[in-house]
Every structure is written in C-alpha cells, then in structure tokens.
C-alpha cells in the first residue's frame, strides 16, 4: 500500500509539473509547448540502460574501480559535447546540491555524471577547480546516449531514477528550483520542505539594467555594478543569481535589505573569447519583478601587437 501511495503521489506531482511547464511556456510558440510536454510524457517511467564497459574516473583523469550501485534512487546527468561545458554544468551549484542530497539521504543516493567530451582537459580542469570528487564517466564513444537517445535540450538531460533505473522526474535541479524541490521531496519520501526565504513581496527600483561594456581586448576584465533599492515595505532578499555564461563572475550580499536601503550586485565579465558580447544575468528574489534581467553588451577584439 505504501508503494502504491508513493506512486500516486509521484503521478500527481508529475501532472502539477506538466501544468507548471505549460504556464512557463505560455509566451512561447505552441509547437515548443507541445515538444516540452511530449518529452516529459515520453520519459516518465522509462528505464535508463547503462551499457557495459563504462569507465569511471576521479576528476575526469584518474581511472577508478566503480560499479553503479543498486539504490532506491539515483541521479544521472548527461553532458554532451555541444557548446560551453562550464556554462552548462554550473558545478558550484551542483556541489551544494550534492551536499544537500548526501545529508538528506545519508550518502545513499549516487549522483553520476556522464561526459561525452570534446575537450577532456577542460572537463578535468573544471572538476578540479570546483573540487567535484565524485565518480564521473568519460564516455568517449557516447555509448550511454546511443542506447538511451537522450533529449538534445540540455535542460532535459538530467534524471531522477528509482531502484529499477526508471525515470521518476526529468529536468535539471540546478537550473530550476521547482525541479530541485521535486527531486528532494521524492528522495526524502515527502519529508522535504523548502525553507521560507521571505514573508512576502516587496518593490524594488533599479537605475540601470542594460550595460555597454564597450570594446574589450581578449583576456580583459570589465566590472559593472547593479544598484537595487528596496522601495517596498518588506525586507528585500536575493534568493539566487544566474548567468548565461561562466565568463561572468557574480558577487552580492545575501543579507536582507531593509526598506529604503540599497544593495549592490557586482558583475565582472572576463573576455575569454573574441566577438560580440551578448550575455544575460537573472536576479531572483522576493521582489515585484522577478527575475530581474541584466543585459551585458559589447565586443571583444584581439589585442594589437606592439609595433
């Protein structure tokens, strides 16, 4: 009876999740809505097959002996070779999430990364940089994707699996707070309850949301500051700040901002590639315009050699 009850709860959450996705997608094209819905439906309950001969490593370079354990739950993340690996991964957030899962489940829920790499050195570097020491699979032949045919959209290349490796939820808990809550609720058998971060919505005023970084030379750094004033009646709290690229470093104070006071979000752009700059930063909090979107524009050029 308990297993049936859990299954009913999961199905109910799935329909709530589908409704949530449809609401978020209301401003998109109808065919995109349909595509997202079909992805979720088609993967619900689907078994993930782990091919033989997978090689696990530490930090993407040192081979280790590791067998995927039989556990009530496991989380797998597939990372393909398309685009900026560091931008897609957001390992600093994964590190916090892994810690939260381990505390909740007493280290009984394995979190597995499967990389189909275009640059093995890059993966090794970013794993060491963020001290991600869990076993990761470097799947040079892309075996796991060839068997399972994962969705091409990066937001749907992460899965919460049950004991039989069937998909309970699909979606990236690092990029979507509601998906994260659903993962943690399932793992804790419904005991997880997200903390209340604010007692209500307040109003804010921002002087500038569009920044022209101008012409930068490659490897230059450019810093701008977003000043946010709390013009409401409740304390203002920044819950999270997300960027479209790892080339933007973010710093902000996490303490509540009293009505009438200001807080500052510092954004430092590192010009790692030449070309036009078109980056966005999303600031989430208990304000009337959430997320607050900050746009960074400009151009990076090759530095002239001294004549």
ChimeraX attribute file (.defattr): number of C-alpha atoms within 10 A of each C-alpha:
attribute: neighborCount
match mode: 1-to-1
recipient: residues
	/A:1	6
	/A:2	7
	/A:3	8
	/A:4	9
	/A:5	10
	/A:6	14
	/A:7	13
	/A:8	12
	/A:9	14
	/A:10	18
	/A:11	14
	/A:12	12
	/A:13	15
	/A:14	19
	/A:15	12
	/A:16	12
	/A:17	18
	/A:18	17
	/A:19	13
	/A:20	12
	/A:21	15
	/A:22	18
	/A:23	12
	/A:24	11
	/A:25	15
	/A:26	11
	/A:27	9
	/A:28	11
	/A:29	9
	/A:30	11
	/A:31	9
	/A:32	13
	/A:33	17
	/A:34	12
	/A:35	11
	/A:36	16
	/A:37	16
	/A:38	12
	/A:39	15
	/A:40	19
	/A:41	15
	/A:42	9
	/A:43	19
	/A:44	17
	/A:45	16
	/A:46	15
	/A:47	15
	/A:48	20
	/A:49	12
	/A:50	14
	/A:51	12
	/A:52	8
	/A:53	8
	/A:54	18
	/A:55	17
	/A:56	24
	/A:57	18
	/A:58	18
	/A:59	23
	/A:60	24
	/A:61	17
	/A:62	10
	/A:63	15
	/A:64	12
	/A:65	8
	/A:66	13
	/A:67	10
	/A:68	13
	/A:69	12
	/A:70	14
	/A:71	14
	/A:72	14
	/A:73	23
	/A:74	23
	/A:75	20
	/A:76	18
	/A:77	20
	/A:78	22
	/A:79	20
	/A:80	21
	/A:81	12
	/A:82	12
	/A:83	9
	/A:84	11
	/A:85	20
	/A:86	16
	/A:87	14
	/A:88	17
	/A:89	20
	/A:90	18
	/A:91	18
	/A:92	15
	/A:93	14
	/A:94	17
	/A:95	16
	/A:96	12
	/A:97	16
	/A:98	18
	/A:99	12
	/A:100	14
	/A:101	19
	/A:102	15
	/A:103	11
	/A:104	16
	/A:105	14
	/A:106	9
	/A:107	13
	/A:108	17
	/A:109	21
	/A:110	21
	/A:111	21
	/A:112	18
	/A:113	19
	/A:114	23
	/A:115	22
	/A:116	21
	/A:117	19
	/A:118	14
	/A:119	10
	/A:120	14
	/A:121	12
	/A:122	13
	/A:123	20
	/A:124	17
	/A:125	15
	/A:126	19
	/A:127	22
	/A:128	13
	/A:129	12
	/A:130	15
	/A:131	13
	/A:132	19
	/A:133	13
	/A:134	18
	/A:135	24
	/A:136	24
	/A:137	22
	/A:138	24
	/A:139	21
	/A:140	14
	/A:141	11
	/A:142	17
	/A:143	17
	/A:144	20
	/A:145	21
	/A:146	10
	/A:147	12
	/A:148	14
	/A:149	10
	/A:150	18
	/A:151	14
	/A:152	10
	/A:153	9
	/A:154	17
	/A:155	15
	/A:156	19
	/A:157	18
	/A:158	23
	/A:159	25
	/A:160	25
	/A:161	26
	/A:162	20
	/A:163	12
	/A:164	15
	/A:165	21
	/A:166	19
	/A:167	22
	/A:168	22
	/A:169	25
	/A:170	23
	/A:171	20
	/A:172	21
	/A:173	21
	/A:174	20
	/A:175	16
	/A:176	11
	/A:177	13
	/A:178	16
	/A:179	17
	/A:180	16
	/A:181	15
	/A:182	22
	/A:183	26
	/A:184	23
	/A:185	16
	/A:186	20
	/A:187	22
	/A:188	14
	/A:189	11
	/A:190	14
	/A:191	11
	/A:192	15
	/A:193	11
	/A:194	12
	/A:195	6
	/A:196	7
	/A:197	12
	/A:198	17
	/A:199	10
	/A:200	13
	/A:201	18
	/A:202	20
	/A:203	17
	/A:204	19
	/A:205	15
	/A:206	12
	/A:207	9
	/A:208	12
	/A:209	15
	/A:210	13
	/A:211	14
	/A:212	13
	/A:213	17
	/A:214	13
	/A:215	15
	/A:216	20
	/A:217	17
	/A:218	17
	/A:219	16
	/A:220	14
	/A:221	15
	/A:222	14
	/A:223	13
	/A:224	14
	/A:225	17
	/A:226	18
	/A:227	15
	/A:228	18
	/A:229	20
	/A:230	22
	/A:231	17
	/A:232	18
	/A:233	13
	/A:234	20
	/A:235	22
	/A:236	30
	/A:237	22
	/A:238	21
	/A:239	12
	/A:240	13
	/A:241	17
	/A:242	17
	/A:243	19
	/A:244	13
	/A:245	18
	/A:246	17
	/A:247	17
	/A:248	22
	/A:249	13
	/A:250	17
	/A:251	12
	/A:252	15
	/A:253	12
	/A:254	12
	/A:255	11
	/A:256	15
	/A:257	18
	/A:258	17
	/A:259	17
	/A:260	13
	/A:261	14
	/A:262	16
	/A:263	21
	/A:264	13
	/A:265	16
	/A:266	16
	/A:267	20
	/A:268	15
	/A:269	21
	/A:270	18
	/A:271	20
	/A:272	13
	/A:273	15
	/A:274	15
	/A:275	15
	/A:276	12
	/A:277	20
	/A:278	13
	/A:279	16
	/A:280	18
	/A:281	20
	/A:282	15
	/A:283	19
	/A:284	17
	/A:285	19
	/A:286	21
	/A:287	23
	/A:288	14
	/A:289	15
	/A:290	13
	/A:291	16
	/A:292	16
	/A:293	16
	/A:294	17
	/A:295	15
	/A:296	19
	/A:297	15
	/A:298	15
	/A:299	18
	/A:300	21
	/A:301	16
	/A:302	12
	/A:303	12
	/A:304	7
	/A:305	5
	/A:306	4
	/A:307	3
